[in-house]
């Protein structure tokens, strides 16, 4: 059973899936081994990740490993209907509709969990939230799960402290193969891919305000600088603010940056980062977008309620006219811009992130008899395996330590 928009869209989706598979060599190596070893034989895996071609490829890799896969999206605007149709055609139970309401989105998650999964792969923590509450009756077969976002990890850490996790969870986002590569370089490129395609405007010469200078925010700031922007960073952490300063960016409060910015990008994982007080200070025709997981960083709700009018400017851009005539332009409803208005991270980036997901899921199955309901780090050997596989795929080689060097680094005196 699947819930998709139109099965006839599948050929377009198949082209997208086949294309990205050519550029995900590490995951392809894992797929070959999974096909031989069948680590998920007899198991059901529920996946809630942005439903586009790279995610479909992950679903097919898990399926190749013997799993019965149930796939849904993790954002109402990031599902691509043709990809959903294509992966459903290949035997993956798929529950995804682009542009659904929040109520419909949650219903799709609930339908996915009705399979009573053994493993979950989550993006933002929505599956965990349901399994710990509304869908607790679907948690009876759970072995464990994986979470790949900064926001999702924050939610899991809160549950871990409270003792309310429904199962063991793996902190995929904290793996080196994930945040060193995906968060910084993936978010930076994919955000600007989406912004430039959606707006058809220059980045060079503009003042870009980046809210948050973590792994994702630093990548966004780096790409903005590379495209010729004057970059301002806003932060709450003194050391991240100092890091931004040392990297050549101006640092100030959002209230001071508001009158200066042409383009605002929030990447904090927090709420109410840009609010009415900031809107009042902004330029006419300023652009507002969000690259954090949830749509609460820019207070779009306030704009909807207080604007004189809402003007459709282009696909995925709404201009909100405020009293006095100033217009503020919001991209992708304030949702995750790189996926709601674009194609998400490049395939080479997600090759590493989804390799972590696949191997973490296998680790959970192997260790199911000793797992506790807590948050686990990704084992170093998984990180190393993926790092070496990616280097080999890129045709790169690096030095290795001699026995004498290893002894020296381990504290030997001579």
Secondary structure, DSSP 8 states (H G I E B T S, - for coil): --B-S-GGGHHHHHHHHHHHHTT-HHHHHHHHHHHHH-TTTT-EEEEES--SHHHHHHHHHHHHTT-EEEEE-SSTTT--HHHHHHHHHTT-EEE--TT--HHHHHHHHHHHHTT--SEEEESSSHHHHHHTTTTGGG-TT--EEEE-SHHHHHHHHHHHHHT--SSEEEEGGGSHHHIIIIIIIIHHHHHHHHHHHHH----TT-EEEEE--SHHHHHHHHHHHHTT-EEEEE-S-HHHHHHHHHTT-EE--HHHHTTT-SEEEE-SS-S-SB-HHHHHHS-TTEEEEE-SSSTTSB-HHHHHHH-SEEEEEETTEEEEE-TTS-EEEEEGGGSBHHHHSS--S-HHHHHHHHHHHHHHHHHHHHTGGG--SSEE---HHHHHHHHHHHHHHTT-------HHHHHHHTT---
